[in-house]
Structure formats: structure tokens, C-alpha cells
Amino acid sequence: QSALTQPASVSGSPGQSITISCTGTSSDVGSYNLVSWYQQHPGKAPKLMIYEVSKWPSGVSNRFSGSKSGNTASLTISGLQAEDEADYYCCSYAGSSTLVFGGGTKLTVL
Amino acid sequence: EVQLVESGGGLIQPGGSLRLSCAASGFTVSSNYMSWVRQAPGKGLEWVSIIYSGGSTYYADSLKGRFTISRDNSKNTLYLQMNSLRAEDTAVYYCARADPTWGSYFDYWGQGTLVTVSS
């Protein structure tokens, strides 16, 4: 159960789009369409933003979108806003009823 | 309204034991998949364990044998029994409700409870 690989940080200006990658293996990301993404503001609990690669939970803006190709999943945030500044984590089902998270990406809105 | 409230965290010496609780409201714990996720200070999220509605339990490989997930249906509460605690178990522990198909994502989270393992 090695952690999924995410860039440590990404940044963008308001109104721009950014993409955060999440690379796993053929045993987790590559084998299942069960990748989710979480937003976490400092001192707060994580919030579900995307599930099952590209689905939106109720109440989440469609500025957030997810995709997957091979062993890499991606989260794209369009029309960046100041309140999007947070840490983002991917998570994948890894078989045998286990899950694995990514190391997290700090998004800075310039 | 769905709510999860963790408790039971605190300062514990290495080698000690601690039981965390997660009181749920707005839904029935026993009818859902429930999980624990932890976050060491300044670090990322780490999946710890899951209990299915049918009662099956699963753990991260690194924690097997030391942690036990359980629930009390009458109290609508989830637990995490942690034994032989080590400094590296220091973290905020979150309980979360998982999806009922694969348990692959978490739609509701508690506020977390801090466990500090130190002498």
C-alpha cells in the first residue's frame, strides 16, 4: 500500500485553470474507476469533491472535474477562486477492501 | 442532518492503549460502511480501517494486529481500539462514512480527535 504520487504544490491565478495529477499503479488507480478527491482547508476536516473518478457530490461546484488515464488520475479546477486555496488529496481503492491516499498537493491561488 | 463527533483522543505513553469513539447522528452506523482515516501533524491523509455494514473489517497493512475497528449498534457509535501505541501513531484521527458499494470514498467526516503518543 504505497501512497499515490501527487505534486507537492501547484499554483494559479484567479480565473485560470489548474490540474493536479495523482499517479498510482496497475494495482490501484489503473485497476479501478474508484478514485476520489478531497479538499482540506487548514485545521478543517477533508471535504469530498469528486468520487468514482469524475462524479460530483451534491453541492460541489462543477468547476471541479476529474479524469483518469491509465495509472494516473487528475483533478482540474477551472475558474480558480481565492477560496480554492487548500490542500488536495486523491484516494484510490487498492483491492482487498483497502484504500490508499496520495501525499497531498498544496494549491496556492496567486 | 448527518453528524460525526469523535472523542477519546489525548496524550498517551508509548506502548499504551486508547479507544476512540465516533458518535453518529442523522443516519445508522450499522447500515453503512464506516472508516477511520488519520493525519499526522503537517502530513497527508492515511487510511486506517473500514467496517462494512455486514460487520467485516479491514485494516491498512502497517496497522494490522494493533488496531481494531468496531461499532455499538445500540449507541450508533463507531470505535477504534488502538494498542501498543508508537510515536508514529501521533495524528488527528477522523471517522468518516464510506460509500456503501465499495467503501471507496467518504462523504461525511467528523472534526477529528488528536492522539499524541509521547513519554
HADDOCK unambig.tbl for C-alpha pairs under 7 A between the chains (distance, minus, plus):
assign (segid A and resid 34 and name CA) (segid B and resid 104 and name CA) 6.19 0.50 0.50
assign (segid A and resid 36 and name CA) (segid B and resid 105 and name CA) 6.03 0.50 0.50
assign (segid A and resid 44 and name CA) (segid B and resid 111 and name CA) 6.96 0.50 0.50
assign (segid A and resid 45 and name CA) (segid B and resid 109 and name CA) 6.52 0.50 0.50
assign (segid A and resid 45 and name CA) (segid B and resid 110 and name CA) 6.86 0.50 0.50
assign (segid A and resid 45 and name CA) (segid B and resid 111 and name CA) 5.59 0.50 0.50
assign (segid A and resid 48 and name CA) (segid B and resid 106 and name CA) 6.65 0.50 0.50
assign (segid A and resid 48 and name CA) (segid B and resid 107 and name CA) 5.84 0.50 0.50
assign (segid A and resid 51 and name CA) (segid B and resid 105 and name CA) 6.42 0.50 0.50
assign (segid A and resid 92 and name CA) (segid B and resid 104 and name CA) 6.91 0.50 0.50
assign (segid A and resid 93 and name CA) (segid B and resid 104 and name CA) 5.54 0.50 0.50
assign (segid A and resid 97 and name CA) (segid B and resid 58 and name CA) 6.51 0.50 0.50
assign (segid A and resid 98 and name CA) (segid B and resid 58 and name CA) 6.92 0.50 0.50
assign (segid A and resid 98 and name CA) (segid B and resid 60 and name CA) 6.73 0.50 0.50
assign (segid A and resid 99 and name CA) (segid B and resid 47 and name CA) 6.28 0.50 0.50
assign (segid A and resid 99 and name CA) (segid B and resid 104 and name CA) 6.87 0.50 0.50
assign (segid A and resid 100 and name CA) (segid B and resid 47 and name CA) 6.29 0.50 0.50
assign (segid A and resid 101 and name CA) (segid B and resid 45 and name CA) 6.35 0.50 0.50
assign (segid A and resid 101 and name CA) (segid B and resid 46 and name CA) 6.12 0.50 0.50
assign (segid A and resid 101 and name CA) (segid B and resid 47 and name CA) 6.89 0.50 0.50
assign (segid A and resid 103 and name CA) (segid B and resid 44 and name CA) 5.34 0.50 0.50
assign (segid A and resid 104 and name CA) (segid B and resid 44 and name CA) 5.83 0.50 0.50
